[in-house]
C-alpha cells in the first residue's frame, strides 16, 4: 500500500463522515424550519446540504463529484447568506452584504460543507495523478 492510497482512503472516509453530518444537518433544518416565508430559499437551504452525502457517495467520477460538490456549496452559501441577510435586515443589524457572506462562511455547517468540497477536489487531483501513471 502506497502513501497515496492511504491518503486517498483516509480522505474518502473523512469526506464520507463529514458529508453524512452535513446531510443530517440538512434534514434536521428541513424539519425545524419555518416554511411560510421565502419558500424557495428555505428549500435550497435545506435541500442542498441534504444532497451532500448522496453526491459524495454515488458520483463515481472524481472530477464530476468535485464539480457537483462545488455547485452545491455555492448554492448553499448563496441561499444561507440571503436568509441571513433577510433576518439581519429585519432586525436592523446588517453591516453589508460582504460581511453577511463572511459571517455565513464562518458557521459550522458551511465550514463542514466546504471541507467536503475540498476533500472532493483533493480526491479528484489524487485520482487524476493515479490514472495518468496507470496501474501500479
N, C-alpha and C positions, 0 to 999 in steps of 0.2 A: 504494500500500500504506500502510495506516494504522499507527500505533504499536500500536494494539490488536491488529491482525492479526499484526504482527511479534512481539509479546509472546506471542500465542497459539501461533504456530508454534514459537517458542523454548521455551516451556513444554512443548509437546507432545513435542518432540524430547528435552528433558531428562527428562521423565517416562517416555518410552519407553526411554531408555537405562538410567535407574535401575531401572525395573520389570524390565527384562531382567536386570540384575545381581542383583536380589532373587530372581528366578525361578531363575537359575543357582545361586545360593546355596542355595535350597530343594532343588534336585535334588542338589547336592553333599552337603548334610546328610542327605538321604534315603539316599544311597549309604553314607555314613560312620557313620550312627547305629547304636546297639545297640537292636535292636527287641525284645529279650526282656523288658524291664521297661517298664511304662507305655505300652503299645502305642497306646492312643487318644491320649494326649498327644503322643507321638512322631509319630504320623501327622498330627495337627493342626499340630505344629511344622514338619513338612516340607511338607505339602500346601498350607497357606495361603500361604506365600511363593511357592510354585511357581505358584499361580494369579494372581499379581500381574500378570505380563506379558499373559497372555491376557485378563484382565479389562480392563486398560488399553487393549489393542489392539482388542478385539472389542465391548465395550459402548459403543454409539454415543451414547446419550442421556447428556448430561453429568451431570445430577443423579443418574441411576441409577448411573453409574460412580463418582461420589463416594460415594454411599451404600454400594455394594458394597465399595469400597476401605476405607471406614471400618469396615465389619463385619469385613473380613479382618484389618485391623490390630488391632482389638480382640481377636479370637480368637487371633491370633498372640501378642500381648503376654500374654494370659491363659495360653496353653499354655507359652510360653517362661518366664514367671515361675513357673509350677507346677513345671516341670522344674528350674529354678534353685533353687527352694525345696527340692525333694527332695534335690538334690545338697548344698546347704549344710547342710541339717538332718542328713544322714548324716555329714558331716564336722565338724559342730558349730560352725560359724562364722556362723550366721544372726543378724542383728540383729532384724529384724522383717519382716513381710510387706511393709510400705510400702517399706522400704529395699531389699528384693529387687526389687520392681517398679521402683523408681527406677534401680537398677543395670541392670536389664533394658532400660529405656528409653534408657540411655546407650550401649548396644552399637551397633556399626556397622550390622548388619543391620536392627535396629529403627529406627535413625535414617533409613536409606535407605527403608525401608518407610513411615515417617511422612512423608518428603519426597514420595514418590509420592502418598500420600493427600492431602497438602496441595496438590500440583500439580493433582490431580483436582478438588479443591474450588475452587481458583482458576480453573481452566478452566470449571468449572460456572458460576461467577459471571460470568466473561467471556462465556460463551455466552449466558447469560440476558440480559445487557445488550445484546448484539448483536441477539438475537432480538426484544427489546422495541422497538428502534429500527427494525427492518426492514432490508431490504437497502439497501446504500449506493448 
